[in-house]
């Protein structure tokens, strides 16, 4: 039986394993499997909603599109941020109304815009002239919010290059939208993935608030502010509780923007990450030479089958084994595929039991977000990550 993380470290401030991990302990799996606790996701939704208050939560479906999760969240009154036609279809099929879905990707096929408009979606994101023109042609009269670039150097993963326009372009894009018969209603931004402390939002909010008030002074009737995601999950390091974190963010928003009529937030990772655990298995333990300082431990799951966020070791998942009561030593952790980049942790080797052997089971904690969606369809013949919602 697995030792708990608290038992291993002799600490009392680490939560006991959740239902997903307990389920893994009680069952065997033929392939790497993500087990996710829908009840915990719902509980975190309510915690975030308590902290966010009047801000509507639009779950970022890309974080984990398991139909069971989307349906549970829809039943609880959650709204949705969709990035594609398939995600829109998923949300509609789960019972979400078109008015509860925003098409938040700023890079959309014209045919997908037309599909969304015909399905009743009225709220779209944009950050470029051509996107405004596509929306005007294929979603006439739609509401548009402009995504702006936000510099967030303190986030674990700043998202300030691919999406968004420079602040000085927001006004001209809104004017273009007005001329084209669209309704430019507000702004959106993203503080960066894994913004671990609520205080880190301050500088970004300062920048966006200056732009917001300047645009309103120019005569744009803005009434929608989308504060995006960035709500963190714990990966072995402490993070603030979701309700308290969200409340601190909202206090900063209110102080800078005043009484905005419509507020949106788009949590993804912060809703689902900690509700999931992956059942994995050791397939090989080796040492490259007798003098090598580190063992290599190969799992049956790697970057191409669900652990893409280990790229550059950005996300370091907590690992639990059946041997955690034994002495440990540093090792390099890698996946099973015949690709040399399929190495998970090498810059900072992980401590794993010295007695670890092929066939030993491993639980990878806090893997509910961006694992099943990043899993390949079968690179090297290895099966994609299986998903089980409990």
N, C-alpha and C positions, 0 to 999 in steps of 0.2 A: 504494500500500500504506500502511496505517496506521502511524504512528510509535507506539512503546510509550510508556506514561506515564513510565517511567523515562528513556527517551531524551529526551522532551520537557523534563523537569525536570532532566536531568543528574544523576540520583540512582541509587544502586545498591541502596537499601533497599526499593524498590517491586517486588513480585512481577511476573514476566512475565505476559502475558495467558494465561488458561487455555484449555482446549480449546474451550469454548463460543465465546469470542471468535475463536479461530483458525478455527473452523468458519464463522463469519459472514464472515470475510475471504475465504474460499474459495468462497462461494456467493452467489447473488442471491435476493432475496425479493420477492414481489409485494405484500406487505403487512407491517406491523410484526410481527415474530416474536421470541418469547422462545426462545432456545436454552439448554438447561440440561444440564449435565454430571452424569449420574447417578453416575459414578465419584467425582467430587469430593464429592457429597453423602454417599456412603457413607464416604469418607475422613474427613469432618468428624464423621459419626456415631461412628466409632471413636475419634476424638480426644476428643470430648466424653465418650464412655463411659469412656475411660481416666482422664479427670480426675474424673468423677463417681463412679467406683468402684461402690459398692453401690447407688447410686440408679438406679432403672429409668427409661430414657428413653421418654417417651410423645411421639412427634412430633406437634406441633400441625398437624393436617392442613390447616387453613384457610390456612396459609402458602403452600402449593402442593400442590394435590390431584392432580397429574398421576398417572394410574394406574401408569405405569411407575416413578415414584419410590416410590410407596407399596409396590409389589410388591418393589422392590429392598430397601427398608428392612425390610419384613417378613421377607424371606429372610435378612437379617443379624441378626435377633433383636430388632429395634426393636418397641416397643409404640406405642400411638396414643391421642391425645387427640382425640375427635370432638366436633363442635359441633352435629351434625344427624343426622337419619335417613340422608340421602344419604351423609354421610361414614362412618357406620357400615357401610352397605352396601358402600361402596368398600373399606374395610379388610377386611371379611369376604371380599369377592370377591378380594382380593389375597392371601389366605391367612392373615390374622391370626386367632387364636382369640378368641372372645368375652372370655376372661379377660385378654387383652392390650389391651383397649379400654376406656377410661373415657369416660363421657358427661359431658364437662366443662363444657358450657354450663349456666349457672344459670337459663336462660330456655327452658323446653322445653314443647312441646305435649304434652298428655296422651296423645294417640294415638302420639306418637313415643316417649314413655316406655314405653308398652305394647309397642310394636314392639321396642324395645331389650331389654326384659325377656324377651320371648318368644324373641329371638335369642340369649339367654344372657348379656347384659351384666349385671353385678352391681354395678358401681361407678358412682355418680352424684354430681354436685356439686349443692349447694343453698345459697341465701343468704336464704331468705324462708319464712315460715310456709306460705303457699299452695303453694310448691314442695314442701315436706315433705309436705303433705297429698296432693298429686298423686302423689308417689312412693309413699306408703303405699298408695294405692288401686291404682295401675297397675304398681308394681314391688314387691309385698309381700316383706318380708324383705331388701331390698337393702342394701348398704353405702352409706353417705352420708358425704361429707366436706363440711364447712362452709367456704365461701370467706369470708374476712374482708377488710375494707378495709385497704389498706396505703398509708401516705403515703410516696411516693418522689419527692421534689422534684428529685433529681439525674438521674432518668431523662429521656431525650429526650422520651418520651411517657408521662407518668404515667397509670396506668389505675386511678384510685382513686375513680371516681364511679359508673360504671354497674354494676359487678360487685362483689359482696361486701357483707357486713353489718358494722355497727359491732361492735367486739370484745365489748361487753357483751351483744350479742344471741346470741353463739355458744352459750353455755351453755343459755339457754332453747330455742334451736332444737334442740340435741342432746337435751334432755329431751323435747321434743315428738316427735322422731323415735323415741326409745325407747318412749314411750307408744303410738306408732302401729305398733310392731312392726318398725321399721327398725333398722339397726345403725350408729349414728354412730361412725365409726372414726377421724376425724382432721380436719385443717385444711388449707386451701390458701390461697394468696395469690399476688400477682403484683407484682414489684418495679418493673414498668414497662418498656415496650419500649425497646430500646437503652440498657440500663444499661451504659455503656461501660467502667467499671472495676469489678472484683470488690469493691473496697473500698466501693463505693456500697451494697452489700447490708447492711452492718452495722446501720444504724439500723432498717431494716425487720425484720431478723431479731431484733433486740432486742425489738421490740414483740410479734412473733408468739410468741417464746419465753416471754415473760411470760404471755401468754394460755394457751399450751400447758400450762405447769406449773401454772397456776391451775386449769385445767379438770381436769387429772389429780388435783390435790389435792381437787377436789370429787367425785371418784369416777368420772369418765368414763374408760373404758378405751381411751385413744387409742393407736393403733399405726401410723397412716399420716400422713405429712407430705408434702404436695405443694408443692414450692417454685416451681412454675410456670415461666414463661419469662423473658424479659429478656436472654438470651444475645445479645451484639451481633454485628453485621456491620460491616465497614469500608466507609464511603462516602467515601473520600478522606482520612479522618482515621485515625490509628493506633488499633488496638484490640489487646488482649492475645490471644495465640494461644489457641484454644479449649480445649486440654487444660490449660494453665496456669491459665486463667481459671476453668474448672470446678473444678479442684483447690482453688483459693483459696476459692471459694464453699463447697465441701464442708467445708473446714477450719473455716470460720465456723459452718456448720450444726452440725457435730459438737461444737464448743466450747459451743454454746448449748443444744442439745437432747439431747446424749448419744446413747446407742445406740438410736435409733428403729428399730423392727423393719422398717418399710416406708417407703422414701423414693422419691418420684417427682419427675421434672423434665419440663418440657414445652417444650423448645426448638422454635422454628419458624424464625424469621428466621436465627438463628445456624447452622442446619443448611443452609439452601438459598439464602440471598441471594447469597452470593459465587460460587455455582456457575452463575449465570445471567447472560446478557447479551442485550440486545434489539437487533435489527437495525432501524434506523429510517432515515428519509430527510428531507432538508430539502425543504419544498414552497414556501417563499417567504422571501426576505430583503427587508425594507423599512425605510424611515425615515419617520416621520410628518411631519417637516418638515426643511428644510435645516439648521435650528439644533438639532434634537433631539440630545441627548447620546448616545442609545443606538439601535442598530439593533434591530429586531424580527426574530427568527428563529423561523419556524413549522415544526414537525415534523409528520410524518404520524401521530404518536401524542401523546395528551394525557391529561388527567385522567380522561376518560371511557373511555379505551381501554387502561388499564393503569397509568397513573402517578398514581393517586389519592393516594398518599402524599406527593406534592409539595404537598398542601394545607398552607397556612401555611408552605410551604417547609421542612417538618419533615425530610424526607429529601431530601438533595441528591446526586443520582446523579452519579458521574464520567462525563464524556463524552469520547469519542475520535472524531476525524474523520480523513479522508484528507489534510487540509491542516494538520495540527498542526505541521508544520515552518515554517509561514508566521507572520508577525506576527499578534498577536491584539488584540482590543478588546472592551469590555463590550457585552453585548446582553441584551435581554429574551427569554426563551425561552417559547414558547407552543405549544399544540396546534392542530389543524386545525378543530375544530368551531365551529359558529355559536353559541357561548355565551361570554359575556364573562368568565365565571369560569375558562375554560379557559386560564389563564396559569400557567405552571409556576414560573418564577423571575423576579421583578420587584423585590422588596425588596432582594435582593442579586443584581445582574446577574451573568451568567456571562461568562467570557472565552472567546471563540471566534474562529477565524481570520477576518481581515478579508476574505479572498477567498472566504468561504463563499457558495455559490450553490444555487439550486433544483436538485434532483437529486443533490446530494452525499450520500454515505452517512454515517451517524452510528452509532456503537456506544454504547449506554447500559449501563454496567457495573453489576455487583452487583445485578441486578434479578430474582433468582430467587425472591424472597419478595413476596407481596402485590401482584402485578402481574396475572397471569392471573386470579386470583380477584376482583380489583376491576374487571376489564374489563367494560364493558357488552356487551349482546347486539347492539348496533348503533346507538348514538345518532347521530342525523343521517345514518344510512346508512353510517357508517364501520364496517368489519368489526371484530369483536372481536379481541383479541390472539391470534395463532396461537402454538402451543406445540410445540416440537420437543425431545424428550429424546434425547440422544446418549450 
